[in-house]
Amino acid sequence: MAADPRVLFGAAVVFVLAVLFRWKYVLLFLFAIGATMTVLRYTGREGGSEIVVDQSMMLFVGGTIVIAIVLIYFLFIRD
């Protein structure tokens, strides 16, 4: 679904509208969805040994923490 051109076009239209109308919450929602999908895509590639799974888990946890920090900053601190 993330590679479907209609979905990408719809997300781009919503992004442009959110920027033009300065919809902060819509922009943060799009960032959260996109960043989470990116983290999941990068952590799901590898498989096999236990060391690779640990590295994937660390990447997933680190990426999720970064996403949470950015969202907390823009939603609660920077107002």
Secondary structure, DSSP 8 states (H G I E B T S, - for coil): -TT-HHHHHHHHHHHHHHHHHT-HHHHHHHHHHHHHHHHHHHHSS--SSHHHHHHHHHHHHHHHHHHHHHHHIIIII--
